[in-house]
């Protein structure tokens, strides 16, 4: 646990996590050879790129004075999304499970911050980030479900 982080440092971390996932997608796109996996990665990356833009464009000054946030949890990005551990050849479950785990951990981090923060505008910011991640996870699961259905019924 880290203590007393401010909103600016939390948002810088959030952008860093989203950029880390962008790097993951880029490495996966360069390594995957199965056409179906390439297509699903492209769709997931496009979805992720829009989320990265939203998080990157947040202006801290729009949320009032920067509040101290006591006992905010740390996320070990290297542990959650380690590129070297993933076998990119078949894509499928291993890559998508890494992506989903990472996104769920970031959503849970945003939820924890939203629960701890006192400022109404900053609380609403993190609640909206939780909602954004929920929407992204829903869309990812929908795309992955369609992809799995397609693979089962075309082979």
Secondary structure, DSSP 8 states (H G I E B T S, - for coil): -B--EEHHHHHHHHHHHHHHHHHHHHHHHHH---HHHHHHHHHHHHHHHHHHHHHHT--GGGGSS--EETTB----HHHHS-GGG---SS-HHHHHHHHHHHHHHHHHHHHHHHHH---HHHHHHHHHHHHHHHHHHHHHHHHHHHHHHHHHHH-
